[in-house]
Structures are given as structure tokens and as C-alpha cells.
């Protein structure tokens, strides 16, 4: 990490060096679009806390193994170094690591399959993004969803991958509504909806995730809270299955949809807020529909509802922020410049430069470039003004009857009069338990 609040992308850090560990943490944070190692650290603490509190400690270790495997795969394949530095190789892998011990029993073969699946998501993400690039959308967490579905389905016919914790294949039947609607219970359901993004059934984990989001982006923290709350409200009034609501299973995909639509792919404003609220509600319906669709095979929807809903809301390429069609194929800072404002607000919290989620220079660092170009242009123009134009002199001689008399030349300005103000340079230097049908 250098000293100008940028993420270093040159070279390759040694495995398990401090820089490599920071890339792993950024990968964990990127599950919620936050490329901050501090946010990733809070996320990982929340995962370990919740997993051990629920008696599922292997889920936490699976998360760690998954993010390591997918990140190392990016190095081995020689994929764009910038993606690795920003944690974009790791976020699908960490989710794979959470999912496998959640749904399958612990065997040597399960752990080997976890490593293989986590590694697979790295190049599958690249392939999916290549396919989706003409439509200007991103694959998000769908590489995790797709690859995990394949392995979970395979576990149904492989005894080496015990489907110990997977739901039994069934058709939709009768279910009970939520019984406990006290304020305290509702708070627990709300926070669990945030914790379930990483398949952790713990309200404490949800609270730690909110703190981690706040460290990197107050807008992301706010909309994560709104996403889970609105989804909980919709699920309650539509009388969705009570067990799913109590475990936060209607909240995790709306949380991701809310962050994506309201803070990442559109600037936070009134129009994006309305769009995100609508997206949250639609995600709840997609979640319910996919639960029914996946029940006959007994596997979880994972973050599939988030991916599908967010695609449906981004594919129209609505011009909320500018007259030109937006590009949603990634969330690099140079592509989504409004993210600078969110990062700069927390620079003091992340002094090592992790706050900028995708490793680009803060917006202040871009301003001097424009100023330098403007100064250079004005200086060049001044130099041209001071040079007599030979064509003008020739025309003057012709208009004086060929007497060879040159028109009076304008007096050159003193250099001090058109030289860019040095004070601008001085100022520029100073800127700088999931349920079984989860």
C-alpha cells in the first residue's frame, strides 16, 4: 500500500504476507460491494462469532478456506491483477466456503470439493462477466450460486459428499406463520436478515456486518438496514412461512439488492431510493417463488433472488444519473465516480487507503489532473498569442500597397500577466442456523 490512498496493483504479494491478507479481507467485504479490509475484517469476525455461537464453527473455517482458494486461483491463472488487489477474486469463494459446511457433512471429500468449487468461481466469474459485458451488467454473486447448486445437486448421488443438512426434496405444503411479533423478536429477525448474507443465523453477526458497512460507506449501512427491514415487513404482511422469517431468510437477498441499486450502481438520491425500494419488494417475491421452485430438489436458493432481481432492474440501463446510458458491468471507481464521495467520507477511519472500494485514486486526486491540463492549455495559448503570425504580417504588407510596411504588432504581455497563478499549485499540493431450505 502506498501513501496516496490507492491500492497497490503492481507485482504480486507473497502468500500470507500482510498485503495478501488485506486482499483476502477485501474479498470478504466485496460480498456487499465494499473493498475495504476493515469492513472485511468486521465481516470475518461476525462470521466466526455467529458460526461458533450456533455450534457451526466449521462454517467460519470454510469461509476462510474458500476466500484463500479463490484468491490464489486468480494468481495462478494470471487474471487481471487489479481485480485481485480489490478483492474481486475472493467474494464468491468466501460464500462457497460458508455454504458447503452449512449444507454438507464434514468429510475430507467435502473439503476438497469446497476448494475446487471456490477455485472454480474465480474463472467462472470472468467467463460470466465476458458474456454479460455487451448488456452492461455484472455477474455479481451468481458464480457462487451456479457452482454451489451444481455441487449440492451432485451431493445427492455421492456418499462422499453427505447431504446431512440439506432439506428433503418436497412439494410446497402447509406452513405456520410467525408467532412472536414482539419488538425484540422483530429486531432479531431484522438483524438475522443481514447476517444471512453469509449464511450465518445470528443477530449479533448482523449487527457486526452493519458496523463493518458503516466503516466503509454510511449509505451502504443505511440501505442494508432498510433492505432487511422492508423485506421483513413485506414477508409479514403477506404471511410468508414463519420459520423462514424468524431465521432472516427473506432478508439477505433484499439487503444486497438495496445496496446495489441505491448506493453502488446509481447515485444515492430520491430516484434511486424509490428504485431500490421497489427492487427490495420484488426481491421478496422472487425469493418466495424460487423457494417453491427449488423445494422439489431440496437445495437452497442462495443469493439467486438478489442476482435475478438486480439484473431485472439494471438491464433497462435507466439514465438516473446522466443523459448517457450507464455502464453496470463493474463497480470500479472510475466507472462509478459517485463512490468517491462515500469513500472520502471515511478516509479518516481507513487511513491506509482501504476505504476506496476498488483501488482507484480519490476524487481529489483527479482534480489536479484537470487543473494541470487547463493550466497547460492556457499557457500554450498565451505563448501562441505572443508569437507574431507570419500570415497576418504578409497580409498587412499587401494591404499597404506592397510598400513592405509591417502593421504595428501588439505589444507582448509581460510573462507575469498570463502565467498561471502559482497559488493554484500550492493549493493543489495540499489536496490530497440457517434453516434447511435456506
PyMOL commands that set and color helices and strands:
alter all, ss='L'
color gray80, all
select helices_A, chain A and resi 18-32+37-53+57-76+81-85+91-103+108-135+142-155+183-198+203-216+218-237+242-246+252-264+270-295+304-314+339-344+363-386+390-399+415-418+422-430
alter helices_A, ss='H'
color red, helices_A
deselect
rebuild
show_as cartoon
